[in-house]
Amino acid sequence: MATWNDFMWPLIVLDPSVTPTVQTALSSLASGYALDYTLILSGAAIGVLPLLLVFLLLSRQVVAGVMLGAVTG
């Protein structure tokens, strides 16, 4: 999950005109004098949607893993 929101590494390494990630594409929408918040927020929702679906489908396993690693008193 940590690499899903990675911004600086793809911004430095990848050519944004050829292979933009969701995060770098959203940053290119925010450049300029007038911001289109509707477009930026819909892109952010599309970027969050796959991660949210994975969490909803695997929430029991995530909670079980957290509980397994918890320290008991």
C-alpha positions as CSV (number, residue, x, y, z in Angstrom):
1,M,0.0,0.0,0.0
2,A,2.9,2.3,0.6
3,T,4.0,2.3,-3.0
4,W,0.4,2.9,-4.2
5,N,0.7,6.6,-3.2
6,D,4.3,7.0,-4.1
7,F,4.7,10.3,-5.9
8,M,8.3,11.5,-6.0
9,W,9.9,8.4,-7.4
10,P,7.6,8.1,-10.5
11,L,7.8,11.9,-10.9
12,I,11.6,11.7,-11.1
13,V,12.0,8.5,-13.1
14,L,9.1,8.2,-15.5
15,D,8.3,10.3,-18.5
16,P,4.9,11.8,-17.7
17,S,3.9,12.2,-21.3
18,V,4.4,8.4,-22.0
19,T,3.6,6.5,-18.8
20,P,2.0,8.7,-16.1
21,T,0.8,7.1,-12.9
22,V,-2.5,8.3,-11.4
23,Q,-0.8,10.5,-8.9
24,T,1.5,12.2,-11.4
25,A,-1.4,12.7,-13.8
26,L,-3.4,14.4,-11.0
27,S,-0.4,16.7,-10.2
28,S,-0.3,17.8,-13.9
29,L,-4.0,18.7,-13.7
30,A,-3.3,21.0,-10.7
31,S,-0.8,23.1,-12.5
32,G,-2.0,26.4,-13.9
33,Y,-3.8,29.5,-12.9
34,A,-7.4,28.1,-12.7
35,L,-7.9,24.7,-11.0
36,D,-10.8,22.4,-12.1
37,Y,-11.6,20.9,-8.7
38,T,-14.3,18.6,-10.2
39,L,-11.8,17.0,-12.5
40,I,-9.1,16.7,-9.8
41,L,-11.4,15.2,-7.2
42,S,-12.9,12.7,-9.6
43,G,-9.4,11.6,-10.6
44,A,-8.6,11.2,-6.9
45,A,-11.7,9.2,-6.4
46,I,-10.7,6.9,-9.3
47,G,-7.2,6.6,-7.8
48,V,-8.5,5.6,-4.4
49,L,-11.2,3.2,-5.6
50,P,-9.0,0.1,-6.3
51,L,-7.3,0.4,-2.9
52,L,-10.7,0.8,-1.2
53,L,-12.1,-2.3,-3.0
54,V,-9.1,-4.4,-2.0
55,F,-9.5,-3.3,1.6
56,L,-13.2,-4.1,1.6
57,L,-12.7,-7.5,0.1
58,L,-9.8,-8.4,2.4
59,S,-10.8,-6.5,5.6
60,R,-11.1,-9.7,7.6
61,Q,-7.6,-10.8,6.7
62,V,-6.2,-7.3,7.5
63,V,-7.9,-7.2,10.9
64,A,-6.7,-10.8,11.6
65,G,-3.2,-9.9,10.7
66,V,-3.3,-6.8,13.0
67,M,-4.7,-8.9,15.8
68,L,-2.1,-11.6,15.3
69,G,0.7,-9.1,15.6
70,A,-0.8,-7.3,18.6
71,V,1.0,-7.5,22.0
72,T,-1.1,-9.0,24.7
73,G,-0.7,-7.9,28.3
